[in-house]
Amino acid sequence: MATTSQNAAEMPGPQPLIMQIVVRRDLLDTEGWGVGPLMAQAAHASTAVIHETRERAETMAYLEDLKNMRKVCMTTADRASIERLSAMLSAGTPPIPHHLWIEQPEGEPTCLALAPNRREPGIRKALDRTKCRMWKG
Protein backbone atom coordinates (compact mmCIF):
# COMPACT_ATOMS: atom_id res chain seq x y z
CA MET A 1 0.00 0.00 0.00
CA ALA A 2 1.34 3.45 -0.92
CA THR A 3 1.97 5.95 1.80
CA THR A 4 0.58 9.46 1.78
CA SER A 5 3.99 10.91 0.91
CA GLN A 6 4.31 8.50 -2.04
CA ASN A 7 0.87 9.50 -3.32
CA ALA A 8 1.78 13.17 -3.04
CA ALA A 9 5.01 12.57 -4.97
CA GLU A 10 3.06 10.92 -7.81
CA MET A 11 0.53 13.75 -8.14
CA PRO A 12 1.42 16.21 -10.86
CA GLY A 13 2.30 19.69 -9.68
CA PRO A 14 1.29 22.92 -11.31
CA GLN A 15 2.42 23.61 -14.86
CA PRO A 16 5.82 25.33 -14.93
CA LEU A 17 5.83 29.04 -15.67
CA ILE A 18 6.47 29.91 -19.30
CA MET A 19 6.49 32.94 -21.56
CA GLN A 20 5.12 32.75 -25.09
CA ILE A 21 6.72 35.14 -27.58
CA VAL A 22 4.83 35.54 -30.85
CA VAL A 23 6.53 37.08 -33.89
CA ARG A 24 4.92 37.97 -37.20
CA ARG A 25 6.19 35.52 -39.82
CA ASP A 26 5.38 37.81 -42.75
CA LEU A 27 8.07 40.22 -41.60
CA LEU A 28 10.68 37.57 -42.40
CA ASP A 29 9.03 35.87 -45.37
CA THR A 30 7.61 38.79 -47.36
CA GLU A 31 8.68 42.09 -45.79
CA GLY A 32 12.43 41.40 -45.93
CA TRP A 33 13.25 41.71 -42.24
CA GLY A 34 16.28 39.73 -41.14
CA VAL A 35 16.41 37.27 -38.27
CA GLY A 36 18.50 39.68 -36.17
CA PRO A 37 15.95 42.50 -36.25
CA LEU A 38 13.18 40.00 -35.42
CA MET A 39 15.19 38.76 -32.46
CA ALA A 40 15.44 42.37 -31.27
CA GLN A 41 11.64 42.70 -31.53
CA ALA A 42 11.23 39.60 -29.36
CA ALA A 43 13.66 41.05 -26.82
CA HIS A 44 11.77 44.38 -26.77
CA ALA A 45 8.38 42.72 -26.20
CA SER A 46 9.73 40.30 -23.58
CA THR A 47 11.51 43.02 -21.62
CA ALA A 48 8.44 45.27 -21.76
CA VAL A 49 6.03 42.64 -20.43
CA ILE A 50 8.42 41.65 -17.63
CA HIS A 51 8.69 45.31 -16.63
CA GLU A 52 4.94 45.91 -16.82
CA THR A 53 4.12 42.82 -14.73
CA ARG A 54 7.08 42.95 -12.33
CA GLU A 55 4.77 43.01 -9.29
CA ARG A 56 2.67 39.97 -10.30
CA ALA A 57 3.36 36.83 -8.26
CA GLU A 58 3.95 34.77 -11.42
CA THR A 59 6.52 37.23 -12.79
CA MET A 60 8.35 37.42 -9.47
CA ALA A 61 8.48 33.62 -9.25
CA TYR A 62 9.67 33.39 -12.87
CA LEU A 63 12.49 35.87 -12.22
CA GLU A 64 13.53 34.16 -8.98
CA ASP A 65 14.29 30.91 -10.84
CA LEU A 66 16.68 32.08 -13.58
CA LYS A 67 18.10 28.63 -14.28
CA ASN A 68 14.67 27.21 -15.09
CA MET A 69 13.17 30.01 -17.18
CA ARG A 70 11.06 28.69 -20.05
CA LYS A 71 10.14 30.56 -23.18
CA VAL A 72 8.59 29.41 -26.41
CA CYS A 73 8.97 31.32 -29.66
CA MET A 74 5.94 31.19 -31.91
CA THR A 75 4.84 32.75 -35.17
CA THR A 76 1.63 34.19 -36.44
CA ALA A 77 0.87 35.03 -40.03
CA ASP A 78 0.64 38.80 -40.22
CA ARG A 79 -0.36 42.12 -38.69
CA ALA A 80 -4.06 41.26 -38.57
CA SER A 81 -3.43 38.01 -36.68
CA ILE A 82 -1.11 39.55 -34.07
CA GLU A 83 -3.56 42.40 -33.48
CA ARG A 84 -6.40 39.86 -33.16
CA LEU A 85 -4.34 37.90 -30.62
CA SER A 86 -3.73 41.05 -28.57
CA ALA A 87 -7.44 41.91 -28.68
CA MET A 88 -8.44 38.38 -27.57
CA LEU A 89 -5.98 38.46 -24.66
CA SER A 90 -7.18 41.92 -23.61
CA ALA A 91 -10.83 40.81 -23.74
CA GLY A 92 -10.27 37.93 -21.31
CA THR A 93 -11.88 37.93 -17.87
CA PRO A 94 -9.58 38.93 -16.34
CA PRO A 95 -7.44 40.31 -19.20
CA ILE A 96 -4.35 38.21 -19.90
CA PRO A 97 -1.18 40.27 -19.34
CA HIS A 98 0.87 40.75 -22.49
CA HIS A 99 2.72 43.41 -24.43
CA LEU A 100 2.27 44.06 -28.12
CA TRP A 101 5.49 45.69 -29.29
CA ILE A 102 4.94 48.48 -31.82
CA GLU A 103 8.13 49.30 -33.70
CA GLN A 104 8.73 53.03 -34.05
CA PRO A 105 8.79 55.24 -35.99
CA GLU A 106 6.94 52.90 -38.38
CA GLY A 107 4.07 52.23 -35.97
CA GLU A 108 4.27 48.57 -36.96
CA PRO A 109 3.17 45.83 -34.48
CA THR A 110 5.91 43.20 -34.71
CA CYS A 111 5.90 40.94 -31.67
CA LEU A 112 3.72 40.03 -28.70
CA ALA A 113 5.02 38.60 -25.43
CA LEU A 114 2.82 37.12 -22.75
CA ALA A 115 3.67 37.57 -19.08
CA PRO A 116 4.90 34.41 -17.33
CA ASN A 117 1.95 32.04 -17.06
CA ARG A 118 0.98 28.40 -16.58
CA ARG A 119 -0.67 27.94 -19.99
CA GLU A 120 -4.16 28.64 -18.75
CA PRO A 121 -7.01 27.59 -21.08
CA GLY A 122 -7.71 31.18 -22.18
CA ILE A 123 -4.13 31.53 -23.36
CA ARG A 124 -4.16 28.24 -25.26
CA LYS A 125 -7.50 29.18 -26.84
CA ALA A 126 -6.28 32.60 -28.02
CA LEU A 127 -3.05 31.14 -29.44
CA ASP A 128 -4.98 28.39 -31.25
CA ARG A 129 -7.66 30.70 -32.64
CA THR A 130 -5.05 33.04 -34.10
CA LYS A 131 -3.12 30.09 -35.57
CA CYS A 132 0.06 30.69 -33.60
CA ARG A 133 2.57 27.93 -34.21
CA MET A 134 6.01 27.01 -32.93
CA TRP A 135 8.77 28.94 -34.69
CA LYS A 136 10.44 26.74 -37.28
CA GLY A 137 13.48 28.01 -39.19
OpenMM code with the backbone's topology and positions (N, CA, C; nanometers):
from openmm import Vec3, app, unit

residues = "MET ALA THR THR SER GLN ASN ALA ALA GLU MET PRO GLY PRO GLN PRO LEU ILE MET GLN ILE VAL VAL ARG ARG ASP LEU LEU ASP THR GLU GLY TRP GLY VAL GLY PRO LEU MET ALA GLN ALA ALA HIS ALA SER THR ALA VAL ILE HIS GLU THR ARG GLU ARG ALA GLU THR MET ALA TYR LEU GLU ASP LEU LYS ASN MET ARG LYS VAL CYS MET THR THR ALA ASP ARG ALA SER ILE GLU ARG LEU SER ALA MET LEU SER ALA GLY THR PRO PRO ILE PRO HIS HIS LEU TRP ILE GLU GLN PRO GLU GLY GLU PRO THR CYS LEU ALA LEU ALA PRO ASN ARG ARG GLU PRO GLY ILE ARG LYS ALA LEU ASP ARG THR LYS CYS ARG MET TRP LYS GLY".split()
positions = [
    Vec3(0.0843, -0.1173, 0.0000),
    Vec3(0.0000, 0.0000, 0.0000),
    Vec3(0.0891, 0.1240, 0.0000),
    Vec3(0.0549, 0.2223, -0.0813),
    Vec3(0.1339, 0.3446, -0.0923),
    Vec3(0.1079, 0.4341, 0.0278),
    Vec3(0.2114, 0.5012, 0.0697),
    Vec3(0.1968, 0.5952, 0.1801),
    Vec3(0.1481, 0.7290, 0.1258),
    Vec3(0.1068, 0.8140, 0.2183),
    Vec3(0.0577, 0.9460, 0.1781),
    Vec3(0.1670, 1.0243, 0.1075),
    Vec3(0.2911, 1.0160, 0.1546),
    Vec3(0.3992, 1.0909, 0.0910),
    Vec3(0.4270, 1.0366, -0.0492),
    Vec3(0.4126, 0.9054, -0.0704),
    Vec3(0.4314, 0.8497, -0.2040),
    Vec3(0.3207, 0.8983, -0.2974),
    Vec3(0.1975, 0.9010, -0.2501),
    Vec3(0.0868, 0.9498, -0.3323),
    Vec3(0.1069, 1.0960, -0.3698),
    Vec3(0.1538, 1.1763, -0.2765),
    Vec3(0.1776, 1.3173, -0.3044),
    Vec3(0.2878, 1.3332, -0.4085),
    Vec3(0.3906, 1.2491, -0.4023),
    Vec3(0.5010, 1.2573, -0.4974),
    Vec3(0.4556, 1.2209, -0.6386),
    Vec3(0.3548, 1.1355, -0.6504),
    Vec3(0.3064, 1.0922, -0.7813),
    Vec3(0.2082, 1.1913, -0.8429),
    Vec3(0.1502, 1.2793, -0.7616),
    Vec3(0.0531, 1.3745, -0.8140),
    Vec3(0.1263, 1.4836, -0.8917),
    Vec3(0.0755, 1.5159, -1.0091),
    Vec3(0.1420, 1.6209, -1.0858),
    Vec3(0.1272, 1.7562, -1.0175),
    Vec3(0.2341, 1.8350, -1.0246),
    Vec3(0.2304, 1.9687, -0.9678),
    Vec3(0.1754, 2.0663, -1.0693),
    Vec3(0.1787, 2.1924, -1.0361),
    Vec3(0.1294, 2.2918, -1.1312),
    Vec3(0.2196, 2.2977, -1.2545),
    Vec3(0.1626, 2.3419, -1.3648),
    Vec3(0.2419, 2.3608, -1.4864),
    Vec3(0.3558, 2.4568, -1.4550),
    Vec3(0.4730, 2.4366, -1.5147),
    Vec3(0.5815, 2.5331, -1.4929),
    Vec3(0.5473, 2.6663, -1.5593),
    Vec3(0.6037, 2.7722, -1.5068),
    Vec3(0.5831, 2.9040, -1.5666),
    Vec3(0.6545, 2.9112, -1.7007),
    Vec3(0.5924, 2.9796, -1.7953),
    Vec3(0.6467, 2.9912, -1.9302),
    Vec3(0.6059, 3.1262, -1.9872),
    Vec3(0.6857, 3.1745, -2.0796),
    Vec3(0.6492, 3.2939, -2.1563),
    Vec3(0.6360, 3.2530, -2.3021),
    Vec3(0.5285, 3.2967, -2.3659),
    Vec3(0.5116, 3.2755, -2.5088),
    Vec3(0.5460, 3.4070, -2.5782),
    Vec3(0.6307, 3.3974, -2.6794),
    Vec3(0.6724, 3.5140, -2.7576),
    Vec3(0.6280, 3.4870, -2.9008),
    Vec3(0.5429, 3.5745, -2.9531),
    Vec3(0.4825, 3.5536, -3.0848),
    Vec3(0.5326, 3.6617, -3.1803),
    Vec3(0.5954, 3.6173, -3.2894),
    Vec3(0.6527, 3.7077, -3.3889),
    Vec3(0.5753, 3.6920, -3.5197),
    Vec3(0.5573, 3.8012, -3.5893),
    Vec3(0.4916, 3.7972, -3.7203),
    Vec3(0.5836, 3.7318, -3.8227),
    Vec3(0.5393, 3.6243, -3.8833),
    Vec3(0.6195, 3.5515, -3.9815),
    Vec3(0.6330, 3.6290, -4.1135),
    Vec3(0.5310, 3.7068, -4.1485),
    Vec3(0.5380, 3.7810, -4.2749),
    Vec3(0.6529, 3.8810, -4.2786),
    Vec3(0.6962, 3.9282, -4.1620),
    Vec3(0.8070, 4.0224, -4.1602),
    Vec3(0.9346, 3.9584, -4.2139),
    Vec3(0.9522, 3.8309, -4.1885),
    Vec3(1.0677, 3.7568, -4.2396),
    Vec3(1.0445, 3.7114, -4.3836),
    Vec3(0.9284, 3.6523, -4.4079),
    Vec3(0.9031, 3.5875, -4.5372),
    Vec3(0.8735, 3.6837, -4.6518),
    Vec3(0.8003, 3.7922, -4.6248),
    Vec3(0.7610, 3.8788, -4.7363),
    Vec3(0.8041, 4.0243, -4.7215),
    Vec3(0.8325, 4.0683, -4.5999),
    Vec3(0.8684, 4.2087, -4.5791),
    Vec3(1.0196, 4.2332, -4.5781),
    Vec3(1.0980, 4.1263, -4.5819),
    Vec3(1.2428, 4.1402, -4.5932),
    Vec3(1.3185, 4.1703, -4.4646),
    Vec3(1.2532, 4.1514, -4.3499),
    Vec3(1.3246, 4.1710, -4.2240),
    Vec3(1.4207, 4.0539, -4.2043),
    Vec3(1.5344, 4.0796, -4.1456),
    Vec3(1.6284, 3.9729, -4.1135),
    Vec3(1.5952, 3.9089, -3.9798),
    Vec3(1.6621, 3.7975, -3.9542),
    Vec3(1.6406, 3.7272, -3.8268),
    Vec3(1.6876, 3.8130, -3.7092),
    Vec3(1.7986, 3.8826, -3.7251),
    Vec3(1.8501, 3.9676, -3.6169),
    Vec3(1.7504, 4.0734, -3.5729),
    Vec3(1.6958, 4.1519, -3.6662),
    Vec3(1.5945, 4.2498, -3.6253),
    Vec3(1.4713, 4.1859, -3.5606),
    Vec3(1.4317, 4.0672, -3.6059),
    Vec3(1.3175, 4.0002, -3.5423),
    Vec3(1.3520, 3.9548, -3.4006),
    Vec3(1.4761, 3.9129, -3.3808),
    Vec3(1.5185, 3.8760, -3.2456),
    Vec3(1.5133, 3.9982, -3.1536),
    Vec3(1.5498, 4.1136, -3.2063),
    Vec3(1.5435, 4.2367, -3.1270),
    Vec3(1.3984, 4.2683, -3.0897),
    Vec3(1.3053, 4.2458, -3.1823),
    Vec3(1.1636, 4.2705, -3.1534),
    Vec3(1.1169, 4.1794, -3.0394),
    Vec3(1.1594, 4.0537, -3.0425),
    Vec3(1.1235, 3.9596, -2.9360),
    Vec3(1.1813, 4.0062, -2.8022),
    Vec3(1.3038, 4.0551, -2.8052),
    Vec3(1.3659, 4.1052, -2.6822),
    Vec3(1.2904, 4.2271, -2.6297),
    Vec3(1.2528, 4.3190, -2.7192),
    Vec3(1.1771, 4.4376, -2.6774),
    Vec3(1.0465, 4.3976, -2.6085),
    Vec3(0.9683, 4.3116, -2.6740),
    Vec3(0.8380, 4.2724, -2.6197),
    Vec3(0.8532, 4.1979, -2.4878),
    Vec3(0.9512, 4.1080, -2.4800),
    Vec3(0.9731, 4.0297, -2.3576),
    Vec3(1.0133, 4.1187, -2.2413),
    Vec3(1.1062, 4.2101, -2.2666),
    Vec3(1.1510, 4.3015, -2.1619),
    Vec3(1.0356, 4.3894, -2.1157),
    Vec3(0.9566, 4.4382, -2.2102),
    Vec3(0.8444, 4.5268, -2.1763),
    Vec3(0.7424, 4.4561, -2.0876),
    Vec3(0.7054, 4.3326, -2.1224),
    Vec3(0.6029, 4.2637, -2.0431),
    Vec3(0.6564, 4.2265, -1.9045),
    Vec3(0.7828, 4.1934, -1.8948),
    Vec3(0.8417, 4.1654, -1.7626),
    Vec3(0.8368, 4.2920, -1.6773),
    Vec3(0.8728, 4.4048, -1.7376),
    Vec3(0.8694, 4.5311, -1.6633),
    Vec3(0.7269, 4.5656, -1.6202),
    Vec3(0.6331, 4.5543, -1.7116),
    Vec3(0.4940, 4.5911, -1.6821),
    Vec3(0.4293, 4.5014, -1.5771),
    Vec3(0.4746, 4.3768, -1.5669),
    Vec3(0.4117, 4.2816, -1.4730),
    Vec3(0.5049, 4.2458, -1.3575),
    Vec3(0.6043, 4.3275, -1.3327),
    Vec3(0.7077, 4.2954, -1.2333),
    Vec3(0.6533, 4.2714, -1.0926),
    Vec3(0.5339, 4.3191, -1.0622),
    Vec3(0.4767, 4.3007, -0.9286),
    Vec3(0.3787, 4.1834, -0.9204),
    Vec3(0.3546, 4.1154, -1.0317),
    Vec3(0.2669, 3.9972, -1.0303),
    Vec3(0.3428, 3.8804, -0.9670),
    Vec3(0.2725, 3.7981, -0.8926),
    Vec3(0.3358, 3.6833, -0.8264),
    Vec3(0.4041, 3.5913, -0.9273),
    Vec3(0.3381, 3.5670, -1.0420),
    Vec3(0.3948, 3.4771, -1.1423),
    Vec3(0.5252, 3.5317, -1.1999),
    Vec3(0.5306, 3.6621, -1.2245),
    Vec3(0.6524, 3.7230, -1.2786),
    Vec3(0.7643, 3.7179, -1.1763),
    Vec3(0.7325, 3.7475, -1.0511),
    Vec3(0.8352, 3.7421, -0.9470),
    Vec3(0.8905, 3.6000, -0.9339),
    Vec3(0.8029, 3.5010, -0.9350),
    Vec3(0.8476, 3.3618, -0.9253),
    Vec3(0.9328, 3.3236, -1.0462),
    Vec3(0.8932, 3.3670, -1.1634),
    Vec3(0.9672, 3.3391, -1.2873),
    Vec3(1.1079, 3.3974, -1.2788),
    Vec3(1.1194, 3.5205, -1.2295),
    Vec3(1.2494, 3.5871, -1.2217),
    Vec3(1.3372, 3.5334, -1.1091),
    Vec3(1.2757, 3.4728, -1.0089),
    Vec3(1.3531, 3.4162, -0.8980),
    Vec3(1.4187, 3.2836, -0.9347),
    Vec3(1.3790, 3.2226, -1.0438),
    Vec3(1.4292, 3.0908, -1.0837),
    Vec3(1.4959, 3.1000, -1.2216),
    Vec3(1.6018, 3.1808, -1.2306),
    Vec3(1.6678, 3.2085, -1.3581),
    Vec3(1.7124, 3.0834, -1.4330),
    Vec3(1.7578, 2.9826, -1.3609),
    Vec3(1.8095, 2.8628, -1.4279),
    Vec3(1.7006, 2.7775, -1.4909),
    Vec3(1.5763, 2.8019, -1.4553),
    Vec3(1.4669, 2.7209, -1.5088),
    Vec3(1.3661, 2.8022, -1.5891),
    Vec3(1.4078, 2.9201, -1.6368),
    Vec3(1.3166, 3.0005, -1.7185),
    Vec3(1.2801, 2.9238, -1.8447),
    Vec3(1.1533, 2.9329, -1.8822),
    Vec3(1.1061, 2.8691, -2.0049),
    Vec3(1.0401, 2.9746, -2.0924),
    Vec3(1.0766, 2.9705, -2.2189),
    Vec3(1.0138, 3.0564, -2.3181),
    Vec3(0.9882, 2.9724, -2.4411),
    Vec3(0.8848, 3.0071, -2.5143),
    Vec3(0.8586, 2.9408, -2.6409),
    Vec3(0.8400, 3.0508, -2.7446),
    Vec3(0.9089, 3.0363, -2.8565),
    Vec3(0.8969, 3.1318, -2.9663),
    Vec3(0.7987, 3.0764, -3.0677),
    Vec3(0.7012, 3.1594, -3.1013),
    Vec3(0.5939, 3.1194, -3.1912),
    Vec3(0.5832, 3.2206, -3.3047),
    Vec3(0.5105, 3.1825, -3.4074),
    Vec3(0.4842, 3.2745, -3.5169),
    Vec3(0.3340, 3.2868, -3.5378),
    Vec3(0.2977, 3.3973, -3.5947),
    Vec3(0.1630, 3.4190, -3.6437),
    Vec3(0.1774, 3.4800, -3.7818),
    Vec3(0.0750, 3.4726, -3.8612),
    Vec3(0.0872, 3.5030, -4.0033),
    Vec3(0.1224, 3.6475, -4.0355),
    Vec3(0.0521, 3.7431, -3.9733),
    Vec3(0.0636, 3.8798, -4.0222),
    Vec3(0.0135, 3.9794, -3.9178),
    Vec3(0.0070, 4.1055, -3.9590),
    Vec3(-0.0360, 4.2123, -3.8692),
    Vec3(-0.1767, 4.1865, -3.8148),
    Vec3(-0.2683, 4.1493, -3.9010),
    Vec3(-0.4059, 4.1261, -3.8567),
    Vec3(-0.4125, 4.0176, -3.7494),
    Vec3(-0.3362, 3.9111, -3.7653),
    Vec3(-0.3433, 3.8006, -3.6683),
    Vec3(-0.2801, 3.8383, -3.5340),
    Vec3(-0.1727, 3.9175, -3.5349),
    Vec3(-0.1108, 3.9550, -3.4068),
    Vec3(-0.1984, 4.0573, -3.3339),
    Vec3(-0.2640, 4.1448, -3.4101),
    Vec3(-0.3564, 4.2398, -3.3478),
    Vec3(-0.4795, 4.1675, -3.2932),
    Vec3(-0.5256, 4.0656, -3.3644),
    Vec3(-0.6398, 3.9860, -3.3158),
    Vec3(-0.6026, 3.9124, -3.1874),
    Vec3(-0.4811, 3.8574, -3.1831),
    Vec3(-0.4338, 3.7897, -3.0622),
    Vec3(-0.4321, 3.8871, -2.9447),
    Vec3(-0.3778, 4.0052, -2.9640),
    Vec3(-0.3729, 4.1045, -2.8570),
    Vec3(-0.5140, 4.1403, -2.8097),
    Vec3(-0.6062, 4.1577, -2.9041),
    Vec3(-0.7442, 4.1906, -2.8685),
    Vec3(-0.8093, 4.0779, -2.7887),
    Vec3(-0.7858, 3.9527, -2.8286),
    Vec3(-0.8439, 3.8385, -2.7566),
    Vec3(-0.7890, 3.8307, -2.6144),
    Vec3(-0.6593, 3.8513, -2.5991),
    Vec3(-0.5983, 3.8459, -2.4657),
    Vec3(-0.6514, 3.9592, -2.3778),
    Vec3(-0.6675, 4.0769, -2.4361),
    Vec3(-0.7184, 4.1923, -2.3613),
    Vec3(-0.8644, 4.1744, -2.3211),
    Vec3(-0.9394, 4.0997, -2.4000),
    Vec3(-1.0826, 4.0808, -2.3741),
    Vec3(-1.1103, 3.9704, -2.2722),
    Vec3(-1.0068, 3.9003, -2.2281),
    Vec3(-1.0271, 3.7930, -2.1308),
    Vec3(-1.0805, 3.8472, -1.9990),
    Vec3(-1.1377, 3.7566, -1.9197),
    Vec3(-1.1875, 3.7933, -1.7871),
    Vec3(-1.1159, 3.7082, -1.6837),
    Vec3(-1.0161, 3.7596, -1.6177),
    Vec3(-0.9584, 3.8929, -1.6345),
    Vec3(-0.8714, 3.8981, -1.7600),
    Vec3(-0.8325, 4.0202, -1.8029),
    Vec3(-0.7443, 4.0307, -1.9197),
    Vec3(-0.6131, 3.9549, -1.8955),
    Vec3(-0.5594, 3.8969, -1.9995),
    Vec3(-0.4349, 3.8207, -1.9896),
    Vec3(-0.3189, 3.9161, -2.0161),
    Vec3(-0.2271, 3.9303, -1.9197),
    Vec3(-0.1184, 4.0270, -1.9344),
    Vec3(-0.0248, 3.9922, -2.0505),
    Vec3(-0.0015, 4.0909, -2.1344),
    Vec3(0.0869, 4.0751, -2.2490),
    Vec3(0.1316, 4.2133, -2.2944),
    Vec3(0.2299, 4.2142, -2.3828),
    Vec3(0.2724, 4.3410, -2.4429),
    Vec3(0.2857, 4.3218, -2.5926),
    Vec3(0.2154, 4.4034, -2.6672),
    Vec3(0.2273, 4.4055, -2.8124),
    Vec3(0.3278, 4.5140, -2.8463),
    Vec3(0.4443, 4.4724, -2.8972),
    Vec3(0.5485, 4.5691, -2.9294),
    Vec3(0.5167, 4.6357, -3.0621),
    Vec3(0.5176, 4.7688, -3.0619),
    Vec3(0.4936, 4.8480, -3.1820),
    Vec3(0.6265, 4.9145, -3.2179),
    Vec3(0.6855, 4.8736, -3.3275),
    Vec3(0.8133, 4.9301, -3.3699),
    Vec3(0.7926, 5.0731, -3.4184),
    Vec3(0.8796, 5.1619, -3.3686),
    Vec3(0.8734, 5.3033, -3.4055),
    Vec3(0.9978, 5.3405, -3.4864),
    Vec3(0.9899, 5.4309, -3.5775),
    Vec3(0.8795, 5.5240, -3.5994),
    Vec3(0.7734, 5.4704, -3.6948),
    Vec3(0.7858, 5.3456, -3.7382),
    Vec3(0.6944, 5.2898, -3.8377),
    Vec3(0.5527, 5.2692, -3.7864),
    Vec3(0.5382, 5.2529, -3.6538),
    Vec3(0.4069, 5.2230, -3.5969),
    Vec3(0.3606, 5.0830, -3.6330),
    Vec3(0.4551, 4.9926, -3.6476),
    Vec3(0.4268, 4.8565, -3.6958),
    Vec3(0.4287, 4.7566, -3.5799),
    Vec3(0.3153, 4.6875, -3.5505),
    Vec3(0.3170, 4.5825, -3.4481),
    Vec3(0.3983, 4.4638, -3.4997),
    Vec3(0.4984, 4.4234, -3.4236),
    Vec3(0.5913, 4.3204, -3.4713),
    Vec3(0.5927, 4.1939, -3.3872),
    Vec3(0.5718, 4.2080, -3.2578),
    Vec3(0.5896, 4.0944, -3.1670),
    Vec3(0.4999, 4.1130, -3.0458),
    Vec3(0.4538, 4.0019, -2.9906),
    Vec3(0.3718, 4.0028, -2.8703),
    Vec3(0.4332, 3.9047, -2.7719),
    Vec3(0.4512, 3.9490, -2.6486),
    Vec3(0.5021, 3.8602, -2.5429),
    Vec3(0.3995, 3.8530, -2.4311),
    Vec3(0.3715, 3.7320, -2.3880),
    Vec3(0.2818, 3.7119, -2.2747),
    Vec3(0.3630, 3.7103, -2.1463),
    Vec3(0.3042, 3.7627, -2.0401),
    Vec3(0.3670, 3.7570, -1.9082),
    Vec3(0.3818, 3.6103, -1.8681),
    Vec3(0.4768, 3.5796, -1.7793),
    Vec3(0.4903, 3.4413, -1.7332),
    Vec3(0.3557, 3.3858, -1.6875),
    Vec3(0.3261, 3.2632, -1.7315),
    Vec3(0.1952, 3.2035, -1.7058),
    Vec3(0.2091, 3.0517, -1.7008),
    Vec3(0.1006, 2.9864, -1.6664),
    Vec3(0.0982, 2.8397, -1.6575),
    Vec3(0.0110, 2.7790, -1.7674),
    Vec3(0.0075, 2.8417, -1.8814),
    Vec3(-0.0672, 2.7943, -1.9989),
    Vec3(-0.2155, 2.7729, -1.9676),
    Vec3(-0.2751, 2.8724, -1.9083),
    Vec3(-0.4164, 2.8640, -1.8748),
    Vec3(-0.4991, 2.8436, -2.0023),
    Vec3(-0.6177, 2.7867, -1.9898),
    Vec3(-0.7012, 2.7588, -2.1078),
    Vec3(-0.7267, 2.8810, -2.1962),
    Vec3(-0.7468, 2.9989, -2.1377),
    Vec3(-0.7708, 3.1183, -2.2180),
    Vec3(-0.6527, 3.1533, -2.3060),
    Vec3(-0.5342, 3.1266, -2.2571),
    Vec3(-0.4135, 3.1531, -2.3359),
    Vec3(-0.4040, 3.0542, -2.4507),
    Vec3(-0.4215, 2.9270, -2.4202),
    Vec3(-0.4162, 2.8243, -2.5259),
    Vec3(-0.5213, 2.8522, -2.6330),
    Vec3(-0.6402, 2.8906, -2.5902),
    Vec3(-0.7499, 2.9175, -2.6836),
    Vec3(-0.7147, 3.0350, -2.7759),
    Vec3(-0.6629, 3.1427, -2.7202),
    Vec3(-0.6276, 3.2600, -2.8015),
    Vec3(-0.5162, 3.2263, -2.9000),
    Vec3(-0.4152, 3.1529, -2.8549),
    Vec3(-0.3053, 3.1140, -2.9443),
    Vec3(-0.3554, 3.0234, -3.0565),
    Vec3(-0.4424, 2.9296, -3.0230),
    Vec3(-0.4976, 2.8391, -3.1246),
    Vec3(-0.5855, 2.9139, -3.2248),
    Vec3(-0.6723, 2.9993, -3.1749),
    Vec3(-0.7656, 3.0703, -3.2641),
    Vec3(-0.6953, 3.1658, -3.3600),
    Vec3(-0.5786, 3.2133, -3.3213),
    Vec3(-0.5045, 3.3039, -3.4096),
    Vec3(-0.3954, 3.2293, -3.4861),
    Vec3(-0.4014, 3.0967, -3.4806),
    Vec3(-0.3122, 3.0088, -3.5567),
    Vec3(-0.1640, 3.0308, -3.5270),
    Vec3(-0.1334, 3.0575, -3.4007),
    Vec3(0.0058, 3.0693, -3.3597),
    Vec3(0.0680, 2.9309, -3.3595),
    Vec3(0.1870, 2.9198, -3.4112),
    Vec3(0.2565, 2.7925, -3.4210),
    Vec3(0.4000, 2.8083, -3.3705),
    Vec3(0.4607, 2.6981, -3.3347),
    Vec3(0.6012, 2.7011, -3.2925),
    Vec3(0.6857, 2.7575, -3.4067),
    Vec3(0.7845, 2.8370, -3.3701),
    Vec3(0.8771, 2.8935, -3.4693),
    Vec3(0.9590, 2.7805, -3.5291),
    Vec3(0.9597, 2.7722, -3.6583),
    Vec3(1.0437, 2.6744, -3.7284),
    Vec3(1.1210, 2.7484, -3.8343),
    Vec3(1.2537, 2.7365, -3.8274),
    Vec3(1.3485, 2.8011, -3.9191),
    Vec3(1.3005, 2.8621, -4.0377),
] * unit.nanometer
topology = app.Topology()
chain = topology.addChain("A")
for resn in residues:
    res = topology.addResidue(resn, chain)
    for name in ("N", "CA", "C"):
        topology.addAtom(name, app.Element.getBySymbol(name[0]), res)
